[in-house]
Amino acid sequence: MKEFLNKIHSIDQDTLDAYLSEWTEYKAPKKTIMTAPGETERYLYFVLEGIQKSYYLNEDKQHVIAFTYPPSLSGIPESFLTQTPSKYFLETITESVFLRISFEKHQQMMHQHREIETLFRKATEFILIGMVQRHYELMAFDINQRFTSFAQRSPHLFSLVTHKDLASYLRIDSTNFSKLFNSIKI
C-alpha cells in the first residue's frame, strides 16, 4: 500500500507510517454486499486480494459502473467523501481482503497532516479523471471502440470477471459482447 500511495504523491515516510498504522485488515466472502443504496460508506478500502464491483439496480437489472482489484482503493467514493447515503451497491465478486480506515480516522489524519490531505486530493483527482474518460467513452465510442479500448486497458479482467458483468460495464448487449469477444485475440 505504501508503494501505491507514494506513486500518487510522495510524502514524509514517518507521516505515511503513522497514517498506515490506522488501517486495519478486513475480509469479506464472495458475493458480500459491502455497501447498499441508502447506507453511508463509513470506510475507505485498499484492496489486497479479490475483485469487487459497484453497480446500480434498475428494474432488477444490474448496471456495473466500476471494478476494483489489487492494488487499488475501493468503496463508494462520493458517499465516503460526503458522508451521505450511497445510491448504489459495492459487492465482492470473489473472496476479498482489504485494509480499511474509518471516515473519522481518515479525517483526523488529514487534519493533523497536510501531506495526507494533499495525497488524497490527488487521489480524488485521478478518480475524477478516470470517471470523465469513462463517461467520454460511453458517450462518444461505439460498441467496437468501447470493447477495444477496454481490451487494451484491462485485458486481465476477461478471465477474472463474468462476461455478463463486463457487458454491463461496457453498456454492450450480451450477444454483441460475445461476438466481439470471439472476434479478437486477447
Residue, then its C-alpha position, 0 to 999 in steps of 0.5 A: m500500500k505504501e508503494f501505491l500511495n507514494k506513486i500518487h504523491s510522495i510524502d514524509q515516510d514517518t507521516l505515511d507510517a503513522y497514517l498506515s498504522e490506522w488501517t486495519e485488515y478486513k475480509a469479506p466472502k464472495k458475493t458480500i454486499m459491502t455497501a447498499p443504496g441508502e447506507t453511508e460508506r463509513y470506510l475507505y478500502f485498499v484492496l489486497e486480494g479479490i475483485q469487487k464491483s459497484y453497480y446500480l439496480n434498475e428494474d432488477k437489472q444490474h448496471v456495473i459502473a466500476f471494478t476494483y482489484p489489487p492494488s487499488l482503493s475501493g468503496i463508494p467514493e462520493s458517499f465516503l467523501t460526503q458522508t451521505p447515503s450511497k445510491y448504489f451497491l459495492e459487492t465482492i465478486t470473489e473472496s476479498v481482503f482489504l485494509r480499511i480506515s474509518f471516515e473519522k480516522h481518515q479525517q483526523m489524519m488529514h487534519q493533523h497532516r497536510e501531506i495526507e490531505t494533499l495525497f488524497r486530493k490527488a487521489t480524488e483527482f485521478i478518480l475524477i479523471g478516470m470517471v470523465q474518460r469513462h463517461y467520454e467513452l460511453m458517450a462518444f465510442d461505439i460498441n467496437q471502440r468501447f470493447t477495444s479500448f477496454a481490451q487494451r486497458s484491462p485485458h486481465l479482467f476477461s478471465l477474472v470477471t463474468h462476461k455478463d458483468l463486463a457487458s454491463y460495464l461496457r453498456i454492450d448487449s450480451t450477444n454483441f459482447s460475445k461476438l466481439f469477444n470471439s472476434i479478437k485475440i486477447 
